[in-house]
């Protein structure tokens, strides 16, 4: 059972990019550990090809080599925060229309050229960083796109923005992601818990 993690820095999580089986220090590592424990009789192969800083246009550019050529049984994608971030730190925005076009092309290619089950994870932002408060409108439009695409392409959807909002009622947002974007260990484990439940639905 080959499971491919795809996305940006939240998925990358400091992985050794010379080894596609190195899962980094984030949710991918915790999810893999939990799945091996939950299903010890399955022959798992976990591949992490998340790349820090990636946007949807980057996933599209590497769709053949890093998605289709891998031929995963399960593919998960968490992307979107950098499509918002670059609008504010580099004056390089991605419109909702561009975002949807890029993401849709990735998903169409995966559907056409692999037999992968698809898990889509929602981009998220925690409200504990005042410099990012004005990101919310831009990100919400992209979350709407992801939710719409998920209804069309995903086998399972993980609503991370909502999950983190709920978790932030129980413990302050900084507990889950100090900068509002990159999860702490606790935040990574929260994602991993939801991830494992998603995988269970499609095994």
Secondary structure, 3 states (H helix, E strand, C coil): CEEEEEECHHHHCCCCCCCCCCCCCCHHHHHHHHHHHHCCCCCCEEEECCCCCCCHHHHHHCHHHHHHCCCCCEEEEECCHHHHHHHHHCCCCCCHHHHHHHHHHHHHHHHHHCCCEEEEECCCCCCCCHHHHHHHHHHHHHHHHHHHHHHHHCCEEECHHHHHHHHHHHCCHHHHCCCCCCCCHHHHHHHHHHHHHHHHHHC
